[in-house]
Amino acid sequence: MRHASSPTLLKNSSVPEPEWSATARHGLRPAPGGLALVQDFLNTRALSETGIDLLGNTSGANEWAAKAVRAWNARRGSATRPPTMSTHDAAELRSMRDHLVNLLAGRGPATDVRPATDAILVTTRTGDVHWAPAGHGWRWLDAAISGEVLLSQQNGTWRRLKQCENTDCRATMYDSTWDNRAVWHDRSTCDPSFGRPYPFHS
């Protein structure tokens, strides 16, 4: 399937998927489809067990963006170039991440009007409609991430994207359990009651 943002397609489907570097720090499986980009973006935060904020400076933001867009391209079958991040772009990404964390946790305002993001829609000769982010720097990533959030809300996967309930962790995970009731990204490290014997009642 050809996308508007994809002047060339990745030919070899047997090549292993590029690593989602931020999510890999937690040993987590990436979310399905493009939602993995949103998950990886949220997992860039500095957390106690995973080290630095991957968006903490310009070089870190550029390194993360290059890896994330490469992995996103692999899922879309595209070859989009990652945007270049400036100091301002890195700061805007951190602000955007905070907003998305609140949205995921249900702490956002009832109505939140944010500046419009840029995207393009292209209809192919076969009648397929594809979307692609537009803009430069942080705005390109804002469009890509916002688009994936919208798609996930429409296809029902957004509700499975969660943050680990351990306040020292807060890793963003994709809950693939049948009843969507997982609360820890890793029970052995995040569940305080893990390994405790069940209370015995005489």
ABEGO torsion letter per residue (X at the ends): XBBAABABBBABAABBBBBBAAAAAAGBBBBBEAAAAAAAAAAABBBAAAEBBAAABAAAAAAAAAAAAAAAAAAAGBABBBBBBBAAAAAAAAAAAAAAAAAAAGABBABBBBBBBBBBBBBBAAGBBBBBBBEBEAAAAAAAAAAAAAAAAAAGAAAABBBBABAAAGBBBBBABAAGABABABAAAABAABGBBBBBBX
